[in-house]
Amino acid sequence: MAGKIKLSKRSVQTQSYAAKHGEQDKNWVLFDADGVILGRLAAEIAMTLRGKKKPIFTPSVDCGDNVIVINADKVAMTGKKATEKEFFWHTGYAGGIKSRTRAAILAGKYPERVIEKAVERMLPRGPLGRRQMGNLKVYAGAEHPHAAQNPTAIDFAAANRKNKRN
């Protein structure tokens, strides 16, 4: 019996599907951030951008949807996160550490950066994460220029009572 190997039923593996770049059809999804908790919204957006809810999810491929977020200046935070949590950056000079609170950013010129940074830190680092961040469009007001794409509006605030701040 040289050369014959007997396989048990457990050792036989089935083929699984692996998506390839360019095979996916991307949908457009619209989130309204008015009064919604920042962390919960960012987690849902990150999962949508990665495509983790799709049956064809492949970790090394951008198979997520395009996401539009409106009313980014009206996002809510629990506790004292708006006033006590800070974003830090360094100017490159000695003693050049600077910081700004989330409330200051929301009241400033670019309030959409709070949502962008929250989502960016939930995505993988590297070329794939940068490509997925390109599928995110965040706008401070209620208007957006993507009406021609017919985005599907997701009522994230009504999905769970904890998602919206009263």
N, C-alpha and C positions, 0 to 999 in steps of 0.2 A: 504494500500500500504506500509505497514511496511516492511523494508528489501530491497525494490527495489530502486536503485539509477539510475537516468537517466543521462547518459553521453552525453555531447555535442561533436561535431566533433573535437573541438579544444583540448579537454582534453585527447583524445586518442593519445598515443605516439607510435612511431615505434621503433623497436629495432635497435640499431646501432652496428656496428662491433667493437670489441675490440680485438686487436692482443694479442697473448700470447708469452711468451719467447720461443724461438726455432722454431716458426712457419715460420719465415721469411727466404727467400732465399736472401743472400747478394751478390750483384754484386761488381765488382772491377772497380773503376773509377780513371782515371789519369788526373791530372792537371799539366800544365807547368807554373811555376811562373816567367818565363823570362820576365822582364819588366812590369809585372802586378802590379797594385796598391794593397798594402798589405791588407787594410781594406776590400775592395770589394772581394778579393780572400778569405779572412778568413770567411766572412759572407756566401759565397757560399759553402765553405767547411763545415762550421758548419751546414748549412741546409741539406747538403748531409749526414753528419754523423748522424744527428738526424732522417732523413727519412721524413722530412716535405713535400717533393714533391710527396711522394707516397700516393696512396689512402688508404692504410692500416695504416696510421700514428696513433700511440697511444702514448700519452705523457709519459707514465710510462714504455714503453718497448723500448729496443734497436732495432729499425727496420730500421736503416740506412744502408748505403753501406760502404764498405771498400774504403778508399781514399789513393791514392799515389800522393805525390807532388814532382816534380823534379825541379831542378834549383832554389832551395830555396835561394842560395846566390845572385841571380840576381833579387830579388824582389824589386819593386820600392815603394817610398813613396812620397806623395805630400807635397809641402811647405818645412818647415824646420824640419819636424818630425824626420828625420834621425839623425840630430845633436842636437836637443833641447829636444826631449822626452827621458826620462831615465827610466830604470828599476831599482828599488830599492830592496835591501834585507838587512837583519840584521844578523850580525855574532853571536849574542847572548851575546856579551860583551858590557860593558858600552861605549857609543859613537861609536858603531860598525856599523853604517848605511853606506852602500856602494851603489854606483850607477854606471851604465854603459849605454852609449847611444846606440841606435839601430845601428848606423853606426859602432861602435866599436864591437858590437856582430856580425854583418854581415862580418866584416873583420877578426874576430877571428877564433877560432878552430871549433866552433859549430854554423854556421850561420843558421841552420834549427830551432834553438830555437826561433827565432823571429816569425816565422809562427806558431810554436807549441803554444807559449804563446798567440798569437792573437786569435787562434781558441779555446784554452782552456778557455779563458775568455768570449767566446760567448756561451759556453755550460753550462748546469745546473751543479751546484755544488753537490757533493755527489757521491754515488756508481754508479748511471746511467751515469753521466758525465765522471767518470773515465773509465767506461767500453767503452763508445763511443770514448774516446781519444785513447784507445787501438786499434781502427780500423783505426787510422791515421798513415801513414808512410811518413816521410819527409826526402828527400835526397838533399844534397847540390849540387851535380852534375847532369848530364843528365842520368846517369846509375842507374838502380834499379834492385833488385833481384827478382822481382815479375812478370817476363815475362810469367811464366807458368800459371798464373791466367787469362791471356788474358784480361787486363784492357781496358775499353772503354775510349779512349782519348776524353776529352772535351776541345774544343778550347774556353776557357773563354775570351781570349783577343779579339777575333773577335765578341763576343756576343754584345758588346756595345763599342762605341768609347772611353768612359771614363774609361774603364777597363785597358787600356794599356797606359803607360807613353811614350811620344815621346822623 
